[in-house]
Amino acid sequence: MKTQPITPAQIDFAADPAEPPRSPQYDDLYHPRVGALVQARHVFLQGNGLPQRWGGGRDDFVVLETGFGLGNNFLATWDAWRRDPARCRRLHYVAVELHPPSLSDLARALEHSELAELAMQLQQAWPPLTANLHVLDFEGGALRLSLAFGDARQWLPTLRLAADAIYLDGFAPARNPRLWEPRFLKTLGRLAAPGATAATWTAAVDVRAALTTAGFDVRLAPGIGGKREITLAQHRPRV
């Protein structure tokens, strides 16, 4: 796989910490004003039926995220898994990020997180910004974070996994179309485990159509933080 040097994220922080950070590269906010963790729990956790789906005596559960961003979806997932007495024995969280934040920007972004302990552990383990697959273990190895820094369109065909839940994140399709192209979403379908679910905050018609083509049954659900609707999906490839 040909890789390019990693360009760290450019992040504009508002003077008011209640205001979300903004990416000048994509001219978009990192999360809605209602809060990153609120969005993570409503869209990505609840939208994928978590924490219920990783219970029931399962040994392993795999989450795949298409844009790690500032790590809030990971932290919300880690927190939910940690609190769940019926959780799976091992959780593997795989995320791809083209423009990861520097350690100092990550620390600033998570400075006021309600998940301060987990945020600090993530900062302490934050890898160098190189175009590699960085494997970080937490919770004595029961929680593994695999961070692929670089272009998701190059990374995904090289990954060997069967994702049980897919977090379709990233900046808006109009701002960052590469993560919403039909060819890219078709690759996600090939990485999906039987019965895998997917969730995203966007309800764009083109995204829903591409997910359908990739073998997902797609439906709309109530949104949050100014979004009237979000998209939920389940992988059921046509024979």
Secondary structure, 3 states (H helix, E strand, C coil): CCCCCCCCCCCECCCCCCCCCEECCCCEECCCCCCHHHHHHHHHHHHHCCCHHHCCCCCEEEEEECCCCCCHHHHHHHHHHHHCCCCCCEEEEEEEECCCCCHHHHHHHCCCCCCHHHHHHHHHHCCCCCCCEEEEEEHHHCEEEEEEECCHHHHHHHCCCCEEEEECCCCCCCCCHHHCCHHHHHHHHHCEEEEEEEEECCCCHHHHHHHHHCCEEEEEEECCCCCCEEEEEEECCCC
